[in-house]
Amino acid sequence: MTHGPVLKVENLQTRFKSVQRGKFVHAVDDVSIELYPGEIVGLVGESGCGKSTLGRTIVGLEKATAGRVLLDGVDLSTLSGPALRDSRRALQYVFQDPYSSLNDRQTVGEAIDEALQIDGLKSRADRDRRTKELLDQVGLADAVKDRHTRELSGGQRQRVAIARSLAVNPRVLICDEPVSALDLSIRAQVMNLFLRLQKDLGVACLFIAHDLELVRQAATRVYVMYLGKIVEHGPSQELYDHPSHPYSQMLLASVPEADPIAERQRKVPLMVGEVPSPTNPPSGCRFRTRCPMAVEDCKQQVPPALKLSPGHDAACVFAKDLHRGKRSALLEAEAAATRIDALAS
């Protein structure tokens, strides 16, 4: 990657007022990520870890409490008027649920035409031509444009949502679990569509998902998120082959085996305890209350991101040992529980 990042997020923080007086939900806390032109970057973690909030904050659907989002080096918070509208066109969001992201009262043509008008395409003939091109790009027949979006299947609706996002020629797509609401038989088709479009159009993509195998196939780099923080980041194959944070190891160990016999025989380590409340996150390492390797230092200080190999880092005091394979994070849950109870207070 010889060019600079098209999108750079620096120390981003997003907090919401809690129902508890004087408390805040720490949804995104000091997160920094980068996207380079033409690459797919994965963002993985459990439900509720802050992935979607991060994506929504990047595109401006949520307001950042602190930090910066830079598009081609320009801080988006400093923009207004036409420059802000241009930046919003450059950053597009593909939502998880295709049934709620489209207006049921619109036809497919109307949904895409609306985006084209916003993009400044004034001629109706040009908009019709462009609509046909976009539908063809996402694998839909031109005849679909006269059907209402409510008449389409989930896979068709998601294709329309993708076409609408591409209508404004974005530089970056934020894809928030775009296939998780679809039937298994349709997911592969839509994923193949994403990969083809990304290759053909050169759009940078932040692919948010909890399906680790899906991310492994699609992404060149992966960020692992837990309770509002990035705990590990690295090239996809490197991170999957050498996960160096206990949370990353446990996430990967939980991926089912394709072989049913191997699946029945394998031992999956349990994450002890519940996810802490984001209104009152643990001190030090946020994963320590569920980590089988936690020691006193994990309670006292936020672990720095340790560099393990080119582009690969993990925020764990044991990261270097884990990366070298000297220690396993997958300890017996019974042995871990005693240590965790002592540190959870």
ABEGO torsion letter per residue (X at the ends): XABBBABBBBGBBBBBBBABBGBBBBABBGBBBBBBBGBBBBBBEBBGAGAAAAAAAAAGABBBABEBBBBGGBBAAABBEAAAAAAAAABBBBBABAAAABBAABBAAAAAAAAAAAAGBABAAAAAAAAAAAAAAAGBBAAAAABBAAABBAAAAAAAAAAAAAAAGBABBBBBGAAAABBAAAAAAAAAAAAAAAAAAGBBBBBBBABAAAAAAABABBBBBBGGBBABBBBAAAAAABBABAAAAAAAAABBBABAAAAAABBBBBBBEBBBBAABBBBEBAAAAABAABBAAAAABBBBBBBABBGBBBBBAAAAAAAAGABBABBBAAAAAAAAAAAAX
